[in-house]
């Protein structure tokens, strides 16, 4: 999906701020986007999408869509990449698999 196609859609977006990744990708300001709702959790957005309230922008495979009418479409073009972080409580004791994952 290109940014020109996406601009025409009613979009549910993570809480977008001025200068956020979507506005940079679209090369426009937040008021120029057709964002009807902001969400914090993609699962909640998926419920709104399932009810026909718009399209959500999110990471692929972050929610299970195998038993629903929802689907993920091909990546955005040009590619939109996001940096992600993992946070945990200070002095957390991790399981061995978690330690391996974090040191990988």
Buried (B, 14 or more C-beta within 10 A) or exposed (E): EEBEEBEEBEBBBBEBEEEEBBBEBBEEEBEEBEBBBBBEEBEEBBBBBEEEBBBBBBEEEEBEBEEEEBEEEEEBEEEBEEEEEEEEEEEEEEEEEEEEEEEE
